[in-house]
Amino acid sequence: MERRKVDILCVQETRWKGSKAHSIGAGFKLFYYGVDSKRNGVGVVLKEEFVRNVLEVKRVSDRVMSLKLEIEGVMLNVVSGYAPQVGCELEEKERFWSELDEVMESIPTGERVVIGADFNGHVGEGNTGDEEVMGKFGVKERNLEGQMVVDFAKRMDMAVVNTYFQKREEHRVTYKSGDEEEVRDREEKWWKLKKEECCEEFRQKLRQALGGQVVLPDDWETTAEVIRETGRKVLGVSSGRRKEDKETWWWNEEVQDSIQRKRLAKKKWDMDRTEENRQEYKESQHRVKREVSKAKQKAYDELYTRLDTREGEKDLYRLARQRDRDGKDVQQVRVIKDRDGRVLTSEESVQRRWKEYFEELMNEENEREKE
């Protein structure tokens, strides 16, 4: 998220049991909900600067949750969803869509909504008859799950935004397992432009690709494709795969090295599925687990040693207070609702509502029941 400048991210299949908020390092906080550590689970990750903007967290189920944020006077609702897979019972699928409908209907008119979900469906290529909710660049033929996505978009007057952008076939489907394919995004490694040598090479190659022109062509689509193609050649593209999670406080070079060896063994096994390569890959997996266990134990030993000191006692109380703050959904109450349930964000309207409330409270006459 930090590298790709993502401030808000919806995550699915977290497989974290519980209903909490948790700092995950690098200035990000995860709000999550799950009832089983082996399946499902949803969450929303926020950049630290937006955590104070959280007004409300709704955890509906291990497939649906939402956050309400106030950003510069605008109410933004972020919904994270994880639809049942193709092989699940129809009843489970209908329950998911019913829960999602309820969340949407609970959001007041005028507030903005963004849904980040894994809907586990194919909406299909083309958009005949569905132009108001999707573009032409879906994947495969539409299946039942994809039709549910389209129907939901129509009910809620929303759009399947990823279908409005044309991509090459190899970029639309980037994960395969047997005959099955999964959609994940790949992109050029634009972050490499932070390096001066990469930036200079990109600048030169782009100038050559544009024929040495100083003024860009009027056709933006052509120019954009030239820029992307130059980026792919000079900077390369990301794999589209998830990176392995790591807690940097115990991470060390031995763990890094063992994971790198495991990746190479996996690549070798994918290219040539011999028994020897399979055993090598399995052994590399065991090696990673051993190194991680050793690294964690060493880090914990050092932590316990420090906690035995006077400074360590102070750290312990500080950690406890920080952990308590991190576990809270709403850090500070800065807004209230009016009589009709609408959220008031401006300081003036909040003060006026408090004034109304106390005037009613202090001037209300209550008759005592007579026995």
Phi, psi and omega per residue, in radians:
M1 nan -0.723 -3.124
E2 -1.136 -0.755 -3.101
R3 -1.184 -0.656 -3.088
R4 -1.660 0.135 3.070
K5 1.018 0.795 3.082
V6 -1.710 2.177 -3.114
D7 -1.658 -0.571 -3.111
I8 -2.318 2.235 -3.076
L9 -2.390 2.240 3.040
C10 -1.609 2.313 -3.119
V11 -2.160 2.603 -3.139
Q12 -2.275 2.853 -3.124
E13 0.939 0.815 -3.127
T14 -1.243 -0.546 3.124
R15 1.017 0.571 3.043
W16 -1.845 2.119 -3.138
K17 -1.442 2.272 3.114
G18 2.336 3.072 -3.106
S19 -2.385 1.416 -2.981
K20 -2.497 3.125 2.939
A21 -2.110 2.522 -3.000
H22 -2.604 2.215 3.056
S23 -1.249 2.290 -3.070
I24 -1.969 0.214 3.085
G25 1.587 2.939 3.107
A26 1.014 0.394 3.092
G27 1.424 0.497 3.139
F28 -2.251 2.637 -3.137
K29 -2.288 2.367 -3.115
L30 -1.850 2.184 2.981
F31 -1.779 2.153 -3.005
Y32 -2.466 2.899 3.072
Y33 -2.651 2.296 3.102
G34 -2.775 2.582 -3.138
V35 -1.977 -0.139 -3.115
D36 -2.490 2.296 -3.111
S37 -1.395 0.000 -3.101
K38 -1.934 -0.182 -3.108
R39 -2.704 2.746 3.055
N40 1.016 -2.695 -3.072
G41 1.747 2.339 3.122
V42 -2.299 2.840 3.137
G43 -2.888 2.954 3.051
V44 -2.340 2.235 3.116
V45 -1.793 2.280 3.132
L46 -2.079 2.513 2.957
K47 -1.189 2.523 -2.998
E48 -0.930 -0.609 -3.084
E49 -1.175 -0.288 3.132
F50 -1.726 -0.129 -3.097
V51 -1.065 -0.684 3.130
R52 -1.166 -0.287 -3.116
N53 -1.517 -0.095 -3.114
V54 -1.260 2.176 3.142
L55 -1.820 -0.525 -3.040
E56 -2.748 2.496 3.064
V57 -2.206 2.182 3.098
K58 -1.985 2.036 3.076
R59 -1.853 1.754 -3.044
V60 -1.456 -0.853 -3.139
S61 -2.796 -3.114 3.112
D62 -1.353 0.173 3.064
R63 -2.136 -0.225 -3.095
V64 -2.496 2.270 2.979
M65 -2.664 2.838 -3.117
S66 -2.562 2.704 3.053
L67 -2.171 2.439 3.036
K68 -1.925 2.191 3.132
L69 -2.148 2.617 3.014
E70 -1.945 1.978 -3.102
I71 -2.145 1.917 -3.138
E72 0.916 0.779 3.087
G73 1.448 -0.050 -3.140
V74 -1.804 2.299 3.111
M75 -1.531 2.096 -3.110
L76 -2.083 2.187 3.082
N77 -1.847 2.136 3.133
V78 -1.915 2.088 -3.083
V79 -1.954 2.246 3.078
S80 -1.917 2.247 -3.103
G81 -2.359 2.656 3.121
Y82 -2.425 1.701 -3.073
A83 -1.275 2.602 3.082
P84 -1.050 2.561 -3.119
Q85 -1.257 3.023 -3.059
V86 -0.966 -0.682 -3.052
G87 -1.417 -0.042 -3.093
C88 -1.334 2.805 -3.139
E89 -1.138 2.573 3.136
L90 -1.055 -0.619 3.138
E91 -1.059 -0.707 3.129
E92 -1.162 -0.670 3.119
K93 -1.150 -0.753 -3.141
E94 -1.146 -0.615 3.106
R95 -1.108 -0.722 3.117
F96 -1.057 -0.848 -3.104
W97 -1.170 -0.563 3.087
S98 -1.159 -0.737 3.104
E99 -1.110 -0.725 3.137
L100 -1.155 -0.695 3.084
D101 -1.046 -0.751 -3.124
E102 -1.094 -0.721 3.107
V103 -1.082 -0.792 -3.119
M104 -1.121 -0.709 -3.114
E105 -1.225 -0.386 -3.140
S106 -1.413 -0.187 -3.118
I107 -1.476 2.148 -3.108
P108 -1.044 2.571 3.087
T109 -1.072 2.384 -3.141
G110 1.794 -0.330 3.086
E111 -1.499 2.579 -3.102
R112 -1.487 2.606 -3.089
V113 -2.351 2.351 3.015
V114 -2.267 2.265 3.109
I115 -1.935 2.150 3.035
G116 -1.999 1.828 -2.999
A117 -2.464 2.712 2.938
D118 -1.752 1.744 -3.055
F119 -1.483 -0.110 3.091
N120 0.874 0.788 3.121
G121 -2.580 2.770 3.085
H122 -1.921 2.079 3.135
V123 -1.434 -0.217 3.055
G124 1.524 2.834 3.092
E125 -1.451 2.570 -3.102
G126 1.466 2.795 -3.104
N127 -2.461 0.475 -3.133
T128 -1.010 2.139 -3.124
G129 1.517 -0.214 -3.106
D130 -2.201 0.477 -3.051
E131 -1.037 -0.493 -3.071
E132 -1.305 -0.247 -3.064
V133 -2.151 -0.150 -3.112
M134 -2.714 2.784 3.077
G135 -1.591 -2.902 -3.059
K136 -1.642 -0.049 -2.913
F137 -1.927 0.871 3.023
G138 -1.377 -2.942 -3.095
V139 -2.167 2.339 3.049
K140 1.072 -2.908 3.059
E141 -1.492 2.633 -3.128
R142 -1.216 2.347 3.056
N143 -1.931 -3.110 -3.090
L144 -1.024 -0.751 -3.137
E145 -1.124 -0.665 3.096
G146 -1.148 -0.648 3.103
Q147 -1.130 -0.624 3.089
M148 -1.107 -0.652 3.105
V149 -1.117 -0.815 -3.135
V150 -1.101 -0.766 3.131
D151 -1.074 -0.709 3.121
F152 -1.109 -0.776 -3.140
A153 -1.046 -0.670 3.125
K154 -1.196 -0.732 -3.136
R155 -1.083 -0.668 -3.030
M156 -1.724 0.069 -3.135
D157 0.975 0.860 3.137
M158 -2.117 -3.043 -3.094
A159 -2.483 2.594 3.057
V160 -1.530 1.582 -2.887
V161 -1.164 -0.514 -3.083
N162 -1.206 -0.223 -3.138
T163 -1.505 -0.049 -3.126
Y164 -1.584 -0.056 -3.081
F165 -2.028 2.196 -3.128
Q166 -1.398 2.343 3.130
K167 -2.327 2.736 3.030
R168 -1.160 2.709 -3.097
E169 -1.014 -0.730 -3.114
E170 -1.221 -0.273 3.112
H171 -1.633 -0.357 -3.140
R172 -1.397 -0.650 3.115
V173 -2.095 1.965 -3.013
T174 -2.146 0.047 3.102
Y175 -2.335 2.260 -3.133
K176 -2.291 2.482 3.044
S177 -2.449 1.789 -3.023
G178 1.186 -2.184 3.117
D179 -1.626 -0.035 -3.096
E180 -1.569 2.614 3.134
E181 -2.309 2.529 3.126
E182 -2.188 2.508 -3.095
V183 -1.581 2.145 3.014
R184 -2.486 2.602 -3.090
D185 -1.489 2.456 2.933
R186 -2.031 2.675 3.119
E187 -2.642 2.806 3.107
E188 -1.148 2.628 -3.099
K189 -1.492 1.196 -3.068
W190 -1.098 -0.429 -3.114
W191 -1.102 -0.305 3.115
K192 -1.180 -0.299 3.139
L193 -1.157 -0.208 3.067
K194 -1.173 -0.417 3.104
K195 -1.444 2.269 -3.042
E196 -1.015 -0.751 -3.098
E197 -1.150 -0.673 3.107
C198 -1.183 -0.710 -3.128
C199 -1.096 -0.749 -3.125
E200 -1.176 -0.734 3.122
E201 -1.117 -0.739 3.124
F202 -1.077 -0.734 -3.127
R203 -1.081 -0.761 -3.129
Q204 -1.177 -0.802 -3.125
K205 -1.117 -0.667 -3.140
L206 -1.173 -0.707 3.114
R207 -1.081 -0.706 3.103
Q208 -1.141 -0.746 -3.112
A209 -1.126 -0.536 3.125
L210 -1.544 0.159 3.097
G211 1.269 0.446 3.113
G212 1.332 0.198 -3.114
Q213 -1.265 2.474 3.061
V214 -1.520 -0.664 3.119
V215 -1.634 2.313 -3.118
L216 -1.224 2.630 3.094
P217 -1.089 2.718 3.133
D218 -1.203 -0.518 -3.128
D219 -1.345 1.760 -3.063
W220 -1.160 -0.653 -3.122
E221 -1.059 -0.720 3.108
T222 -1.134 -0.789 3.129
T223 -1.073 -0.766 -3.126
A224 -1.077 -0.714 3.140
E225 -1.163 -0.661 3.084
V226 -1.096 -0.739 3.127
I227 -1.104 -0.799 -3.132
R228 -1.129 -0.744 -3.131
E229 -1.114 -0.711 3.084
T230 -1.113 -0.706 3.098
G231 -1.071 -0.707 3.135
R232 -1.135 -0.692 -3.108
K233 -1.253 -0.739 -3.044
V234 -1.495 -0.730 -3.001
L235 -1.766 -0.407 -3.070
G236 1.474 3.108 3.134
V237 -2.196 2.687 3.107
S238 -1.279 2.802 -3.084
S239 -1.308 -0.385 -3.071
G240 1.467 -0.072 3.137
R241 -1.582 2.714 3.081
R242 -1.235 2.495 3.020
K243 -1.451 2.608 3.138
E244 -1.258 2.419 3.132
D245 -1.205 2.572 3.072
K246 -2.586 2.462 3.070
E247 -1.740 1.878 -2.933
T248 -1.147 -0.276 -3.084
W249 -1.229 -0.422 3.073
W250 -1.970 -0.045 -3.098
W251 -1.147 2.389 3.099
N252 -2.481 3.126 -3.058
E253 -1.159 -0.602 3.140
E254 -1.107 -0.734 3.105
V255 -1.139 -0.780 3.123
Q256 -1.011 -0.767 -3.116
D257 -1.160 -0.749 -3.121
S258 -1.156 -0.626 3.107
I259 -1.213 -0.663 3.094
Q260 -1.100 -0.707 3.095
R261 -1.136 -0.657 3.117
K262 -1.130 -0.706 3.127
R263 -1.094 -0.733 3.124
L264 -1.137 -0.703 3.117
A265 -1.131 -0.673 3.116
K266 -1.139 -0.730 3.128
K267 -1.099 -0.714 3.125
K268 -1.137 -0.712 3.136
W269 -1.173 -0.653 3.107
D270 -1.156 -0.614 -3.101
M271 -1.394 -0.591 -3.093
D272 -2.495 1.721 -3.014
R273 -1.468 1.171 3.049
T274 -1.636 2.831 3.130
E275 -1.100 -0.646 3.131
E276 -1.094 -0.761 3.130
N277 -1.194 -0.601 3.111
R278 -1.126 -0.766 3.130
Q279 -1.130 -0.670 3.119
E280 -1.113 -0.707 3.124
Y281 -1.163 -0.741 3.131
K282 -1.094 -0.738 3.133
E283 -1.122 -0.663 3.118
S284 -1.145 -0.590 3.078
Q285 -1.126 -0.787 3.119
H286 -1.099 -0.657 -3.122
R287 -1.122 -0.708 3.112
V288 -1.078 -0.779 3.140
K289 -1.062 -0.711 3.136
R290 -1.132 -0.774 -3.112
E291 -1.159 -0.673 3.111
V292 -1.125 -0.760 3.128
S293 -1.074 -0.766 3.130
K294 -1.124 -0.747 -3.118
A295 -1.124 -0.741 3.127
K296 -1.126 -0.762 -3.130
Q297 -1.070 -0.735 3.125
K298 -1.105 -0.755 -3.132
A299 -1.131 -0.721 3.119
Y300 -1.146 -0.709 3.115
D301 -1.033 -0.768 3.127
E302 -1.136 -0.648 3.125
L303 -1.150 -0.796 -3.131
Y304 -1.102 -0.675 3.114
T305 -1.072 -0.736 3.137
R306 -1.189 -0.628 -3.111
L307 -1.162 -0.329 3.111
D308 -1.335 -0.189 -3.137
T309 -1.617 2.930 3.122
R310 -1.097 -0.732 3.101
E311 -1.113 -0.620 3.137
G312 -1.126 -0.615 3.100
E313 -1.089 -0.738 3.105
K314 -1.104 -0.721 3.116
D315 -1.064 -0.674 -3.104
L316 -1.080 -0.825 3.121
Y317 -1.142 -0.669 3.125
R318 -1.134 -0.733 3.107
L319 -1.116 -0.695 -3.138
A320 -1.113 -0.774 3.123
R321 -1.129 -0.731 3.140
Q322 -1.139 -0.695 3.131
R323 -1.122 -0.676 3.114
D324 -1.130 -0.749 3.116
R325 -1.140 -0.736 -3.098
D326 -1.122 -0.516 -3.090
G327 -1.392 -0.141 -3.128
K328 -1.509 2.420 3.116
D329 -1.208 -0.934 -3.079
V330 -1.833 2.050 -3.070
Q331 -1.354 -0.616 -3.060
Q332 -2.698 2.277 3.134
V333 -1.475 1.950 -3.090
R334 -2.058 -0.109 -3.126
V335 -2.348 2.830 3.064
I336 -2.416 3.033 3.139
K337 -1.872 2.629 3.076
D338 -1.471 -3.011 -3.100
R339 -1.048 -0.523 -3.083
D340 -1.612 0.071 3.099
G341 1.549 0.053 3.101
R342 -1.375 2.453 -3.105
V343 -1.389 2.254 3.094
L344 -1.735 2.225 -3.045
T345 -1.942 -0.551 -3.088
S346 -1.308 2.603 -3.122
E347 -1.061 -0.677 -3.127
E348 -1.118 -0.808 -3.113
S349 -1.197 -0.594 3.100
V350 -1.147 -0.793 3.126
Q351 -1.100 -0.696 -3.135
R352 -1.126 -0.681 3.136
R353 -1.181 -0.694 3.089
W354 -1.100 -0.694 3.118
K355 -1.065 -0.804 3.115
E356 -1.056 -0.749 -3.091
Y357 -1.080 -0.852 -3.094
F358 -1.249 -0.546 3.062
E359 -1.102 -0.745 3.119
E360 -1.186 -0.708 -3.102
L361 -1.152 -0.789 -3.047
M362 -1.391 -0.352 -3.095
N363 -1.843 0.051 -3.120
E364 -1.397 2.348 3.119
E365 -1.788 2.197 3.130
N366 -1.991 2.189 3.091
E367 -1.484 2.268 3.094
R368 -1.334 2.453 3.110
E369 -1.224 2.296 3.120
K370 -1.595 2.323 3.130
E371 -1.540 nan nan
